[in-house]
Amino acid sequence: MPGDVDKYQMIADYVNDQVDVIGRAFLGLTVACARCHDHKFDPISTEDYYALAGIFFSTRLIPSRCPATPR
C-alpha cells in the first residue's frame, strides 16, 4: 500500500545511501558494509560509519513545506 511505509527504515536507507556516496566520492571506498560489521583491515569501522551517519540523521531530508509554494 502506498501509505503503509516504515518511515524510520526509509530515513535509515536514505542516510545509508548518503554515507556510501560520500565514501565513494571522497574516499574511494565503499563504506556501506560498515553499517553492519567491521572488517579486520578496513580503514572505516562501524563507529566511524555511525559518526558520519549521525551528521546526516541530524539534517532535514525533505522540507516540510516548499518555500516557493504560496500559502
mmCIF file of the N, C-alpha and C atoms, coordinates in Angstrom:
data_MODEL
# 
_entry.id   MODEL 
# 
loop_
_atom_site.group_PDB 
_atom_site.id 
_atom_site.type_symbol 
_atom_site.label_atom_id 
_atom_site.label_alt_id 
_atom_site.label_comp_id 
_atom_site.label_asym_id 
_atom_site.label_entity_id 
_atom_site.label_seq_id 
_atom_site.pdbx_PDB_ins_code 
_atom_site.Cartn_x 
_atom_site.Cartn_y 
_atom_site.Cartn_z 
_atom_site.occupancy 
_atom_site.B_iso_or_equiv 
_atom_site.pdbx_formal_charge 
_atom_site.auth_seq_id 
_atom_site.auth_comp_id 
_atom_site.auth_asym_id 
_atom_site.auth_atom_id 
_atom_site.pdbx_PDB_model_num 
ATOM 1   N N  . MET A 1 1  ? 0.837  -1.171 0.000  1.00 0.00 ? 1  MET A N  1 
ATOM 2   C CA . MET A 1 1  ? 0.000  0.000  0.000  1.00 0.00 ? 1  MET A CA 1 
ATOM 3   C C  . MET A 1 1  ? 0.888  1.242  0.000  1.00 0.00 ? 1  MET A C  1 
ATOM 4   N N  . PRO A 1 2  ? 0.532  2.262  -0.744 1.00 0.00 ? 2  PRO A N  1 
ATOM 5   C CA . PRO A 1 2  ? 1.378  3.453  -0.835 1.00 0.00 ? 2  PRO A CA 1 
ATOM 6   C C  . PRO A 1 2  ? 1.584  4.182  0.489  1.00 0.00 ? 2  PRO A C  1 
ATOM 7   N N  . GLY A 1 3  ? 0.584  4.226  1.358  1.00 0.00 ? 3  GLY A N  1 
ATOM 8   C CA . GLY A 1 3  ? 0.717  4.960  2.605  1.00 0.00 ? 3  GLY A CA 1 
ATOM 9   C C  . GLY A 1 3  ? 1.301  4.141  3.737  1.00 0.00 ? 3  GLY A C  1 
ATOM 10  N N  . ASP A 1 4  ? 1.497  2.853  3.523  1.00 0.00 ? 4  ASP A N  1 
ATOM 11  C CA . ASP A 1 4  ? 1.981  1.961  4.566  1.00 0.00 ? 4  ASP A CA 1 
ATOM 12  C C  . ASP A 1 4  ? 3.498  1.794  4.437  1.00 0.00 ? 4  ASP A C  1 
ATOM 13  N N  . VAL A 1 5  ? 4.243  2.800  4.895  1.00 0.00 ? 5  VAL A N  1 
ATOM 14  C CA . VAL A 1 5  ? 5.695  2.809  4.757  1.00 0.00 ? 5  VAL A CA 1 
ATOM 15  C C  . VAL A 1 5  ? 6.313  2.967  6.140  1.00 0.00 ? 5  VAL A C  1 
ATOM 16  N N  . ASP A 1 6  ? 7.393  2.228  6.371  1.00 0.00 ? 6  ASP A N  1 
ATOM 17  C CA . ASP A 1 6  ? 8.137  2.387  7.616  1.00 0.00 ? 6  ASP A CA 1 
ATOM 18  C C  . ASP A 1 6  ? 9.026  3.619  7.473  1.00 0.00 ? 6  ASP A C  1 
ATOM 19  N N  . LYS A 1 7  ? 8.603  4.708  8.074  1.00 0.00 ? 7  LYS A N  1 
ATOM 20  C CA . LYS A 1 7  ? 9.283  5.996  7.926  1.00 0.00 ? 7  LYS A CA 1 
ATOM 21  C C  . LYS A 1 7  ? 10.727 5.929  8.420  1.00 0.00 ? 7  LYS A C  1 
ATOM 22  N N  . TYR A 1 8  ? 10.956 5.264  9.532  1.00 0.00 ? 8  TYR A N  1 
ATOM 23  C CA . TYR A 1 8  ? 12.296 5.213  10.107 1.00 0.00 ? 8  TYR A CA 1 
ATOM 24  C C  . TYR A 1 8  ? 13.247 4.364  9.261  1.00 0.00 ? 8  TYR A C  1 
ATOM 25  N N  . GLN A 1 9  ? 12.737 3.291  8.668  1.00 0.00 ? 9  GLN A N  1 
ATOM 26  C CA . GLN A 1 9  ? 13.563 2.481  7.783  1.00 0.00 ? 9  GLN A CA 1 
ATOM 27  C C  . GLN A 1 9  ? 13.894 3.256  6.514  1.00 0.00 ? 9  GLN A C  1 
ATOM 28  N N  . MET A 1 10 ? 12.939 4.028  6.011  1.00 0.00 ? 10 MET A N  1 
ATOM 29  C CA . MET A 1 10 ? 13.165 4.830  4.821  1.00 0.00 ? 10 MET A CA 1 
ATOM 30  C C  . MET A 1 10 ? 14.258 5.877  5.078  1.00 0.00 ? 10 MET A C  1 
ATOM 31  N N  . ILE A 1 11 ? 14.217 6.523  6.229  1.00 0.00 ? 11 ILE A N  1 
ATOM 32  C CA . ILE A 1 11 ? 15.235 7.519  6.574  1.00 0.00 ? 11 ILE A CA 1 
ATOM 33  C C  . ILE A 1 11 ? 16.588 6.844  6.739  1.00 0.00 ? 11 ILE A C  1 
ATOM 34  N N  . ALA A 1 12 ? 16.624 5.674  7.376  1.00 0.00 ? 12 ALA A N  1 
ATOM 35  C CA . ALA A 1 12 ? 17.886 4.948  7.547  1.00 0.00 ? 12 ALA A CA 1 
ATOM 36  C C  . ALA A 1 12 ? 18.472 4.540  6.202  1.00 0.00 ? 12 ALA A C  1 
ATOM 37  N N  . ASP A 1 13 ? 17.623 4.163  5.248  1.00 0.00 ? 13 ASP A N  1 
ATOM 38  C CA . ASP A 1 13 ? 18.102 3.813  3.910  1.00 0.00 ? 13 ASP A CA 1 
ATOM 39  C C  . ASP A 1 13 ? 18.646 5.035  3.175  1.00 0.00 ? 13 ASP A C  1 
ATOM 40  N N  . TYR A 1 14 ? 17.981 6.189  3.321  1.00 0.00 ? 14 TYR A N  1 
ATOM 41  C CA . TYR A 1 14 ? 18.492 7.420  2.719  1.00 0.00 ? 14 TYR A CA 1 
ATOM 42  C C  . TYR A 1 14 ? 19.863 7.774  3.287  1.00 0.00 ? 14 TYR A C  1 
ATOM 43  N N  . VAL A 1 15 ? 19.992 7.688  4.600  1.00 0.00 ? 15 VAL A N  1 
ATOM 44  C CA . VAL A 1 15 ? 21.267 8.015  5.240  1.00 0.00 ? 15 VAL A CA 1 
ATOM 45  C C  . VAL A 1 15 ? 22.346 7.036  4.808  1.00 0.00 ? 15 VAL A C  1 
ATOM 46  N N  . ASN A 1 16 ? 22.009 5.762  4.695  1.00 0.00 ? 16 ASN A N  1 
ATOM 47  C CA . ASN A 1 16 ? 22.975 4.771  4.233  1.00 0.00 ? 16 ASN A CA 1 
ATOM 48  C C  . ASN A 1 16 ? 23.473 5.116  2.830  1.00 0.00 ? 16 ASN A C  1 
ATOM 49  N N  . ASP A 1 17 ? 22.561 5.516  1.955  1.00 0.00 ? 17 ASP A N  1 
ATOM 50  C CA . ASP A 1 17 ? 22.954 5.921  0.608  1.00 0.00 ? 17 ASP A CA 1 
ATOM 51  C C  . ASP A 1 17 ? 23.844 7.160  0.640  1.00 0.00 ? 17 ASP A C  1 
ATOM 52  N N  . GLN A 1 18 ? 23.517 8.124  1.484  1.00 0.00 ? 18 GLN A N  1 
ATOM 53  C CA . GLN A 1 18 ? 24.318 9.344  1.572  1.00 0.00 ? 18 GLN A CA 1 
ATOM 54  C C  . GLN A 1 18 ? 25.733 9.035  2.065  1.00 0.00 ? 18 GLN A C  1 
ATOM 55  N N  . VAL A 1 19 ? 25.859 8.208  3.074  1.00 0.00 ? 19 VAL A N  1 
ATOM 56  C CA . VAL A 1 19 ? 27.177 7.848  3.603  1.00 0.00 ? 19 VAL A CA 1 
ATOM 57  C C  . VAL A 1 19 ? 27.973 7.089  2.551  1.00 0.00 ? 19 VAL A C  1 
ATOM 58  N N  . ASP A 1 20 ? 27.321 6.182  1.835  1.00 0.00 ? 20 ASP A N  1 
ATOM 59  C CA . ASP A 1 20 ? 28.008 5.410  0.807  1.00 0.00 ? 20 ASP A CA 1 
ATOM 60  C C  . ASP A 1 20 ? 28.493 6.303  -0.330 1.00 0.00 ? 20 ASP A C  1 
ATOM 61  N N  . VAL A 1 21 ? 27.673 7.263  -0.748 1.00 0.00 ? 21 VAL A N  1 
ATOM 62  C CA . VAL A 1 21 ? 28.078 8.180  -1.828 1.00 0.00 ? 21 VAL A CA 1 
ATOM 63  C C  . VAL A 1 21 ? 29.258 9.048  -1.383 1.00 0.00 ? 21 VAL A C  1 
ATOM 64  N N  . ILE A 1 22 ? 29.222 9.543  -0.156 1.00 0.00 ? 22 ILE A N  1 
ATOM 65  C CA . ILE A 1 22 ? 30.336 10.340 0.359  1.00 0.00 ? 22 ILE A CA 1 
ATOM 66  C C  . ILE A 1 22 ? 31.615 9.508  0.402  1.00 0.00 ? 22 ILE A C  1 
ATOM 67  N N  . GLY A 1 23 ? 31.498 8.274  0.869  1.00 0.00 ? 23 GLY A N  1 
ATOM 68  C CA . GLY A 1 23 ? 32.668 7.394  0.932  1.00 0.00 ? 23 GLY A CA 1 
ATOM 69  C C  . GLY A 1 23 ? 33.239 7.095  -0.437 1.00 0.00 ? 23 GLY A C  1 
ATOM 70  N N  . ARG A 1 24 ? 32.377 6.823  -1.394 1.00 0.00 ? 24 ARG A N  1 
ATOM 71  C CA . ARG A 1 24 ? 32.851 6.523  -2.751 1.00 0.00 ? 24 ARG A CA 1 
ATOM 72  C C  . ARG A 1 24 ? 33.452 7.754  -3.427 1.00 0.00 ? 24 ARG A C  1 
ATOM 73  N N  . ALA A 1 25 ? 32.816 8.901  -3.233 1.00 0.00 ? 25 ALA A N  1 
ATOM 74  C CA . ALA A 1 25 ? 33.258 10.113 -3.929 1.00 0.00 ? 25 ALA A CA 1 
ATOM 75  C C  . ALA A 1 25 ? 34.546 10.687 -3.354 1.00 0.00 ? 25 ALA A C  1 
ATOM 76  N N  . PHE A 1 26 ? 34.630 10.774 -2.035 1.00 0.00 ? 26 PHE A N  1 
ATOM 77  C CA . PHE A 1 26 ? 35.764 11.468 -1.437 1.00 0.00 ? 26 PHE A CA 1 
ATOM 78  C C  . PHE A 1 26 ? 36.854 10.542 -0.913 1.00 0.00 ? 26 PHE A C  1 
ATOM 79  N N  . LEU A 1 27 ? 36.498 9.308  -0.570 1.00 0.00 ? 27 LEU A N  1 
ATOM 80  C CA . LEU A 1 27 ? 37.493 8.379  -0.034 1.00 0.00 ? 27 LEU A CA 1 
ATOM 81  C C  . LEU A 1 27 ? 37.872 7.287  -1.021 1.00 0.00 ? 27 LEU A C  1 
ATOM 82  N N  . GLY A 1 28 ? 37.025 7.069  -2.030 1.00 0.00 ? 28 GLY A N  1 
ATOM 83  C CA . GLY A 1 28 ? 37.279 5.989  -2.973 1.00 0.00 ? 28 GLY A CA 1 
ATOM 84  C C  . GLY A 1 28 ? 37.054 4.627  -2.342 1.00 0.00 ? 28 GLY A C  1 
ATOM 85  N N  . LEU A 1 29 ? 36.200 4.563  -1.306 1.00 0.00 ? 29 LEU A N  1 
ATOM 86  C CA . LEU A 1 29 ? 35.920 3.320  -0.597 1.00 0.00 ? 29 LEU A CA 1 
ATOM 87  C C  . LEU A 1 29 ? 34.419 3.083  -0.538 1.00 0.00 ? 29 LEU A C  1 
ATOM 88  N N  . THR A 1 30 ? 34.036 1.825  -0.504 1.00 0.00 ? 30 THR A N  1 
ATOM 89  C CA . THR A 1 30 ? 32.643 1.515  -0.214 1.00 0.00 ? 30 THR A CA 1 
ATOM 90  C C  . THR A 1 30 ? 32.538 1.323  1.287  1.00 0.00 ? 30 THR A C  1 
ATOM 91  N N  . VAL A 1 31 ? 31.774 2.153  1.926  1.00 0.00 ? 31 VAL A N  1 
ATOM 92  C CA . VAL A 1 31 ? 31.682 2.119  3.386  1.00 0.00 ? 31 VAL A CA 1 
ATOM 93  C C  . VAL A 1 31 ? 30.321 1.634  3.868  1.00 0.00 ? 31 VAL A C  1 
ATOM 94  N N  . ALA A 1 32 ? 29.426 1.275  2.963  1.00 0.00 ? 32 ALA A N  1 
ATOM 95  C CA . ALA A 1 32 ? 28.079 0.859  3.365  1.00 0.00 ? 32 ALA A CA 1 
ATOM 96  C C  . ALA A 1 32 ? 28.107 -0.425 4.188  1.00 0.00 ? 32 ALA A C  1 
ATOM 97  N N  . CYS A 1 33 ? 29.082 -1.304 3.951  1.00 0.00 ? 33 CYS A N  1 
ATOM 98  C CA . CYS A 1 33 ? 29.128 -2.555 4.714  1.00 0.00 ? 33 CYS A CA 1 
ATOM 99  C C  . CYS A 1 33 ? 29.506 -2.308 6.170  1.00 0.00 ? 33 CYS A C  1 
ATOM 100 N N  . ALA A 1 34 ? 30.087 -1.162 6.485  1.00 0.00 ? 34 ALA A N  1 
ATOM 101 C CA . ALA A 1 34 ? 30.439 -0.840 7.870  1.00 0.00 ? 34 ALA A CA 1 
ATOM 102 C C  . ALA A 1 34 ? 29.200 -0.545 8.701  1.00 0.00 ? 34 ALA A C  1 
ATOM 103 N N  . ARG A 1 35 ? 28.053 -0.458 8.053  1.00 0.00 ? 35 ARG A N  1 
ATOM 104 C CA . ARG A 1 35 ? 26.791 -0.276 8.782  1.00 0.00 ? 35 ARG A CA 1 
ATOM 105 C C  . ARG A 1 35 ? 26.527 -1.473 9.695  1.00 0.00 ? 35 ARG A C  1 
ATOM 106 N N  . CYS A 1 36 ? 26.954 -2.657 9.256  1.00 0.00 ? 36 CYS A N  1 
ATOM 107 C CA . CYS A 1 36 ? 26.649 -3.890 9.993  1.00 0.00 ? 36 CYS A CA 1 
ATOM 108 C C  . CYS A 1 36 ? 27.842 -4.504 10.716 1.00 0.00 ? 36 CYS A C  1 
ATOM 109 N N  . HIS A 1 37 ? 29.032 -4.358 10.154 1.00 0.00 ? 37 HIS A N  1 
ATOM 110 C CA . HIS A 1 37 ? 30.167 -5.070 10.736 1.00 0.00 ? 37 HIS A CA 1 
ATOM 111 C C  . HIS A 1 37 ? 31.494 -4.400 10.399 1.00 0.00 ? 37 HIS A C  1 
ATOM 112 N N  . ASP A 1 38 ? 32.497 -4.705 11.214 1.00 0.00 ? 38 ASP A N  1 
ATOM 113 C CA . ASP A 1 38 ? 33.863 -4.248 10.967 1.00 0.00 ? 38 ASP A CA 1 
ATOM 114 C C  . ASP A 1 38 ? 34.614 -5.305 10.158 1.00 0.00 ? 38 ASP A C  1 
ATOM 115 N N  . HIS A 1 39 ? 35.546 -4.843 9.362  1.00 0.00 ? 39 HIS A N  1 
ATOM 116 C CA . HIS A 1 39 ? 36.463 -5.750 8.689  1.00 0.00 ? 39 HIS A CA 1 
ATOM 117 C C  . HIS A 1 39 ? 37.806 -5.634 9.389  1.00 0.00 ? 39 HIS A C  1 
ATOM 118 N N  . LYS A 1 40 ? 38.576 -6.681 9.312  1.00 0.00 ? 40 LYS A N  1 
ATOM 119 C CA . LYS A 1 40 ? 39.847 -6.713 10.037 1.00 0.00 ? 40 LYS A CA 1 
ATOM 120 C C  . LYS A 1 40 ? 40.799 -5.619 9.550  1.00 0.00 ? 40 LYS A C  1 
ATOM 121 N N  . PHE A 1 41 ? 40.876 -5.429 8.246  1.00 0.00 ? 41 PHE A N  1 
ATOM 122 C CA . PHE A 1 41 ? 41.827 -4.458 7.700  1.00 0.00 ? 41 PHE A CA 1 
ATOM 123 C C  . PHE A 1 41 ? 41.144 -3.262 7.035  1.00 0.00 ? 41 PHE A C  1 
ATOM 124 N N  . ASP A 1 42 ? 39.849 -3.095 7.226  1.00 0.00 ? 42 ASP A N  1 
ATOM 125 C CA . ASP A 1 42 ? 39.121 -1.983 6.614  1.00 0.00 ? 42 ASP A CA 1 
ATOM 126 C C  . ASP A 1 42 ? 39.381 -0.706 7.406  1.00 0.00 ? 42 ASP A C  1 
ATOM 127 N N  . PRO A 1 43 ? 39.707 0.393  6.726  1.00 0.00 ? 43 PRO A N  1 
ATOM 128 C CA . PRO A 1 43 ? 40.005 1.628  7.458  1.00 0.00 ? 43 PRO A CA 1 
ATOM 129 C C  . PRO A 1 43 ? 38.777 2.302  8.069  1.00 0.00 ? 43 PRO A C  1 
ATOM 130 N N  . ILE A 1 44 ? 37.572 1.917  7.673  1.00 0.00 ? 44 ILE A N  1 
ATOM 131 C CA . ILE A 1 44 ? 36.349 2.521  8.203  1.00 0.00 ? 44 ILE A CA 1 
ATOM 132 C C  . ILE A 1 44 ? 35.674 1.517  9.140  1.00 0.00 ? 44 ILE A C  1 
ATOM 133 N N  . SER A 1 45 ? 35.566 1.874  10.395 1.00 0.00 ? 45 SER A N  1 
ATOM 134 C CA . SER A 1 45 ? 34.925 0.989  11.368 1.00 0.00 ? 45 SER A CA 1 
ATOM 135 C C  . SER A 1 45 ? 33.434 1.309  11.456 1.00 0.00 ? 45 SER A C  1 
ATOM 136 N N  . THR A 1 46 ? 32.709 0.467  12.172 1.00 0.00 ? 46 THR A N  1 
ATOM 137 C CA . THR A 1 46 ? 31.289 0.716  12.400 1.00 0.00 ? 46 THR A CA 1 
ATOM 138 C C  . THR A 1 46 ? 31.100 2.010  13.178 1.00 0.00 ? 46 THR A C  1 
ATOM 139 N N  . GLU A 1 47 ? 32.002 2.272  14.103 1.00 0.00 ? 47 GLU A N  1 
ATOM 140 C CA . GLU A 1 47 ? 31.936 3.514  14.883 1.00 0.00 ? 47 GLU A CA 1 
ATOM 141 C C  . GLU A 1 47 ? 32.098 4.733  13.980 1.00 0.00 ? 47 GLU A C  1 
ATOM 142 N N  . ASP A 1 48 ? 33.033 4.676  13.035 1.00 0.00 ? 48 ASP A N  1 
ATOM 143 C CA . ASP A 1 48 ? 33.230 5.770  12.087 1.00 0.00 ? 48 ASP A CA 1 
ATOM 144 C C  . ASP A 1 48 ? 32.008 5.949  11.183 1.00 0.00 ? 48 ASP A C  1 
ATOM 145 N N  . TYR A 1 49 ? 31.427 4.821  10.754 1.00 0.00 ? 49 TYR A N  1 
ATOM 146 C CA . TYR A 1 49 ? 30.245 4.878  9.895  1.00 0.00 ? 49 TYR A CA 1 
ATOM 147 C C  . TYR A 1 49 ? 29.113 5.632  10.598 1.00 0.00 ? 49 TYR A C  1 
ATOM 148 N N  . TYR A 1 50 ? 28.830 5.250  11.849 1.00 0.00 ? 50 TYR A N  1 
ATOM 149 C CA . TYR A 1 50 ? 27.713 5.876  12.559 1.00 0.00 ? 50 TYR A CA 1 
ATOM 150 C C  . TYR A 1 50 ? 28.040 7.300  13.002 1.00 0.00 ? 50 TYR A C  1 
ATOM 151 N N  . ALA A 1 51 ? 29.309 7.635  13.137 1.00 0.00 ? 51 ALA A N  1 
ATOM 152 C CA . ALA A 1 51 ? 29.668 9.026  13.414 1.00 0.00 ? 51 ALA A CA 1 
ATOM 153 C C  . ALA A 1 51 ? 29.317 9.903  12.210 1.00 0.00 ? 51 ALA A C  1 
ATOM 154 N N  . LEU A 1 52 ? 29.623 9.417  11.009 1.00 0.00 ? 52 LEU A N  1 
ATOM 155 C CA . LEU A 1 52 ? 29.275 10.153 9.795  1.00 0.00 ? 52 LEU A CA 1 
ATOM 156 C C  . LEU A 1 52 ? 27.769 10.112 9.551  1.00 0.00 ? 52 LEU A C  1 
ATOM 157 N N  . ALA A 1 53 ? 27.142 8.973  9.800  1.00 0.00 ? 53 ALA A N  1 
ATOM 158 C CA . ALA A 1 53 ? 25.697 8.858  9.612  1.00 0.00 ? 53 ALA A CA 1 
ATOM 159 C C  . ALA A 1 53 ? 24.947 9.786  10.564 1.00 0.00 ? 53 ALA A C  1 
ATOM 160 N N  . GLY A 1 54 ? 25.491 10.028 11.747 1.00 0.00 ? 54 GLY A N  1 
ATOM 161 C CA . GLY A 1 54 ? 24.858 10.923 12.703 1.00 0.00 ? 54 GLY A CA 1 
ATOM 162 C C  . GLY A 1 54 ? 24.708 12.333 12.169 1.00 0.00 ? 54 GLY A C  1 
ATOM 163 N N  . ILE A 1 55 ? 25.647 12.744 11.345 1.00 0.00 ? 55 ILE A N  1 
ATOM 164 C CA . ILE A 1 55 ? 25.551 14.070 10.721 1.00 0.00 ? 55 ILE A CA 1 
ATOM 165 C C  . ILE A 1 55 ? 24.342 14.121 9.797  1.00 0.00 ? 55 ILE A C  1 
ATOM 166 N N  . PHE A 1 56 ? 24.159 13.075 9.009  1.00 0.00 ? 56 PHE A N  1 
ATOM 167 C CA . PHE A 1 56 ? 23.030 13.047 8.088  1.00 0.00 ? 56 PHE A CA 1 
ATOM 168 C C  . PHE A 1 56 ? 21.706 12.815 8.813  1.00 0.00 ? 56 PHE A C  1 
ATOM 169 N N  . PHE A 1 57 ? 21.711 12.041 9.894  1.00 0.00 ? 57 PHE A N  1 
ATOM 170 C CA . PHE A 1 57 ? 20.486 11.842 10.667 1.00 0.00 ? 57 PHE A CA 1 
ATOM 171 C C  . PHE A 1 57 ? 20.027 13.142 11.311 1.00 0.00 ? 57 PHE A C  1 
ATOM 172 N N  . SER A 1 58 ? 20.953 14.041 11.588 1.00 0.00 ? 58 SER A N  1 
ATOM 173 C CA . SER A 1 58 ? 20.585 15.292 12.255 1.00 0.00 ? 58 SER A CA 1 
ATOM 174 C C  . SER A 1 58 ? 20.124 16.373 11.278 1.00 0.00 ? 58 SER A C  1 
ATOM 175 N N  . THR A 1 59 ? 20.136 16.086 9.990  1.00 0.00 ? 59 THR A N  1 
ATOM 176 C CA . THR A 1 59 ? 19.695 17.060 8.999  1.00 0.00 ? 59 THR A CA 1 
ATOM 177 C C  . THR A 1 59 ? 18.287 16.727 8.535  1.00 0.00 ? 59 THR A C  1 
ATOM 178 N N  . ARG A 1 60 ? 17.612 17.706 7.986  1.00 0.00 ? 60 ARG A N  1 
ATOM 179 C CA . ARG A 1 60 ? 16.273 17.511 7.454  1.00 0.00 ? 60 ARG A CA 1 
ATOM 180 C C  . ARG A 1 60 ? 16.404 17.047 6.012  1.00 0.00 ? 60 ARG A C  1 
ATOM 181 N N  . LEU A 1 61 ? 15.864 15.878 5.713  1.00 0.00 ? 61 LEU A N  1 
ATOM 182 C CA . LEU A 1 61 ? 15.975 15.322 4.369  1.00 0.00 ? 61 LEU A CA 1 
ATOM 183 C C  . LEU A 1 61 ? 14.983 15.954 3.400  1.00 0.00 ? 61 LEU A C  1 
ATOM 184 N N  . ILE A 1 62 ? 13.741 16.060 3.848  1.00 0.00 ? 62 ILE A N  1 
ATOM 185 C CA . ILE A 1 62 ? 12.688 16.594 2.991  1.00 0.00 ? 62 ILE A CA 1 
ATOM 186 C C  . ILE A 1 62 ? 12.053 17.755 3.728  1.00 0.00 ? 62 ILE A C  1 
ATOM 187 N N  . PRO A 1 63 ? 12.061 18.943 3.131  1.00 0.00 ? 63 PRO A N  1 
ATOM 188 C CA . PRO A 1 63 ? 11.456 20.088 3.829  1.00 0.00 ? 63 PRO A CA 1 
ATOM 189 C C  . PRO A 1 63 ? 9.963  19.865 4.041  1.00 0.00 ? 63 PRO A C  1 
ATOM 190 N N  . SER A 1 64 ? 9.458  20.408 5.130  1.00 0.00 ? 64 SER A N  1 
ATOM 191 C CA . SER A 1 64 ? 8.043  20.225 5.444  1.00 0.00 ? 64 SER A CA 1 
ATOM 192 C C  . SER A 1 64 ? 7.154  21.004 4.475  1.00 0.00 ? 64 SER A C  1 
ATOM 193 N N  . ARG A 1 65 ? 7.659  22.113 3.961  1.00 0.00 ? 65 ARG A N  1 
ATOM 194 C CA . ARG A 1 65 ? 6.894  22.918 3.012  1.00 0.00 ? 65 ARG A CA 1 
ATOM 195 C C  . ARG A 1 65 ? 7.886  23.548 2.044  1.00 0.00 ? 65 ARG A C  1 
ATOM 196 N N  . CYS A 1 66 ? 7.549  23.514 0.784  1.00 0.00 ? 66 CYS A N  1 
ATOM 197 C CA . CYS A 1 66 ? 8.403  24.122 -0.224 1.00 0.00 ? 66 CYS A CA 1 
ATOM 198 C C  . CYS A 1 66 ? 8.290  25.645 -0.112 1.00 0.00 ? 66 CYS A C  1 
ATOM 199 N N  . PRO A 1 67 ? 9.407  26.356 0.006  1.00 0.00 ? 67 PRO A N  1 
ATOM 200 C CA . PRO A 1 67 ? 9.341  27.803 0.173  1.00 0.00 ? 67 PRO A CA 1 
ATOM 201 C C  . PRO A 1 67 ? 8.762  28.540 -1.039 1.00 0.00 ? 67 PRO A C  1 
ATOM 202 N N  . ALA A 1 68 ? 8.761  27.887 -2.211 1.00 0.00 ? 68 ALA A N  1 
ATOM 203 C CA . ALA A 1 68 ? 8.254  28.554 -3.409 1.00 0.00 ? 68 ALA A CA 1 
ATOM 204 C C  . ALA A 1 68 ? 6.733  28.455 -3.519 1.00 0.00 ? 68 ALA A C  1 
ATOM 205 N N  . THR A 1 69 ? 6.110  27.583 -2.728 1.00 0.00 ? 69 THR A N  1 
ATOM 206 C CA . THR A 1 69 ? 4.662  27.445 -2.847 1.00 0.00 ? 69 THR A CA 1 
ATOM 207 C C  . THR A 1 69 ? 3.965  28.550 -2.066 1.00 0.00 ? 69 THR A C  1 
ATOM 208 N N  . PRO A 1 70 ? 2.889  29.085 -2.639 1.00 0.00 ? 70 PRO A N  1 
ATOM 209 C CA . PRO A 1 70 ? 2.152  30.150 -1.920 1.00 0.00 ? 70 PRO A CA 1 
ATOM 210 C C  . PRO A 1 70 ? 1.372  29.550 -0.758 1.00 0.00 ? 70 PRO A C  1 
ATOM 211 N N  . ARG A 1 71 ? 1.105  30.355 0.234  1.00 0.00 ? 71 ARG A N  1 
ATOM 212 C CA . ARG A 1 71 ? 0.343  29.888 1.402  1.00 0.00 ? 71 ARG A CA 1 
ATOM 213 C C  . ARG A 1 71 ? -1.094 29.855 1.140  1.00 0.00 ? 71 ARG A C  1 
# 
